[in-house]
Amino acid sequence: MQDFTGGAIHALPTSHKSSGSADFDQRIRQLVQDWGCAHSPGLIEEMIITALKLGRDQATVADLKLFSRSLKELRYAARVFSPYSKFRKVVVFGSARIGPEEAESLAAEEFAREMRERGFMIITGGGDGIMGAAQRGAGRENSFGLNIRLPFEQRANETIYGDPKLVNFNYFFTRKLNFVKETHAVALFPGGFGTLDEGFEVLTLMQTGKARLLPLVLVDKPGGTYWKTWHSFLAEYLLKVGLICEGDFDLFKITDSVHEAVEEILRFYKIYHSYRWVGNRMVVRLQRRLTPAAVAGLNAGFQDVLQDGAIVQGGALPEEKNEPELQEMARLILTPLRTNFGGIRRLINAINASEVQE
């Protein structure tokens, strides 16, 4: 399982919650067993108990429809993505109103093609414009479309239309969750409210530590000023009045070069693999072990990121046993400040530039 929260989901308690009646608990347990839910039956039982409690709470019909449809959408999307869990993916956002021959669309198509050639699959909103361009570059086989039902404008592009990897959502929030949950990188091209909304959401989730850090590239056409203008607004207004901090600018990269955008994403996973939280400790999993000198250099250069202690290289912690596929990887273990995720992002850059053991 890919935990987009950086370990918070894995750390949730798995103790069984009771309905309040031993008789009902047994009947629910038997129902789950009879249905053949051998994998994590306790969690299935909890969801059934929650549904029953909604009925007892006399939730409104509108609420019940909202909760029911949301769960159906999440379940269906998880089933679509499940066979492709071994593949890294990059989400491409951008306007549906930009024509296929415009420079921004050509850049999106080239970007998706290059990412596909490097083993990534592409996720878009499934529409035309930038989304359609990216899926032309990726090709149908390497594309996912997360389409939103709207009374106007949005429809599936010709590349992904009719493909089993096209998922239709009624709610923006279930769609947004899947964008963040399933991706390993985000590329934003010029767009309208929707593009900016998705970009700010990813930034907010990373800035607050509610989602794991990942490469976020803001890509313009050659010589374009869309993202530079956006950056000026952040710097001249939000930063100056103290609504954001300087370190937040380390959470993204602006470029008008497709090649540079691709390299930014690939570089992020050069040595670094992933991280998760174990209490206050951050456990950074590495694809290769660092030299002692490299670890010493990280300690010297990132004291401002640490709450206390030092960055120590070691192995898997006992709390990570629920991720057995990652047990053999080397780790960097540290206790960072949870108010400086821009600094942690710079630390990941430094890890990827570090010397490794042969």
VENUR-V72046 format. One record per run of one state. SS is the DSSP state (@ for helix, = for strand, . for the rest). FROM is the first residue (numbers start at 0). TO is the last residue. If there is no record, write none. Layout:
ss=SS from=FROM to=TO
ss=SS from=FROM to=TO
This chain:
ss=. from=0 to=20
ss=@ from=21 to=34
ss=. from=35 to=39
ss=@ from=40 to=55
ss=. from=56 to=59
ss=@ from=60 to=81
ss=. from=82 to=87
ss== from=88 to=92
ss=. from=93 to=101
ss=@ from=102 to=116
ss=. from=117 to=119
ss== from=120 to=123
ss=. from=124 to=128
ss=@ from=129 to=137
ss=. from=138 to=138
ss=@ from=139 to=141
ss== from=142 to=147
ss=. from=148 to=164
ss== from=165 to=168
ss=. from=169 to=170
ss=@ from=171 to=181
ss=. from=182 to=183
ss== from=184 to=187
ss=. from=188 to=191
ss=@ from=192 to=206
ss=. from=207 to=213
ss== from=214 to=218
ss=. from=219 to=224
ss=@ from=225 to=238
ss=. from=239 to=244
ss=@ from=245 to=250
ss=. from=251 to=251
ss== from=252 to=254
ss=. from=255 to=256
ss=@ from=257 to=267
ss=. from=268 to=270
ss== from=271 to=277
ss=. from=278 to=279
ss== from=280 to=285
ss=. from=286 to=288
ss== from=289 to=289
ss=. from=290 to=290
ss=@ from=291 to=300
ss=. from=301 to=301
ss=@ from=302 to=304
ss== from=305 to=313
ss=. from=314 to=316
ss=@ from=317 to=319
ss=. from=320 to=322
ss=@ from=323 to=325
ss=. from=326 to=328
ss== from=329 to=335
ss=. from=336 to=339
ss=@ from=340 to=351
ss=. from=352 to=354
ss== from=355 to=355
ss=. from=356 to=357
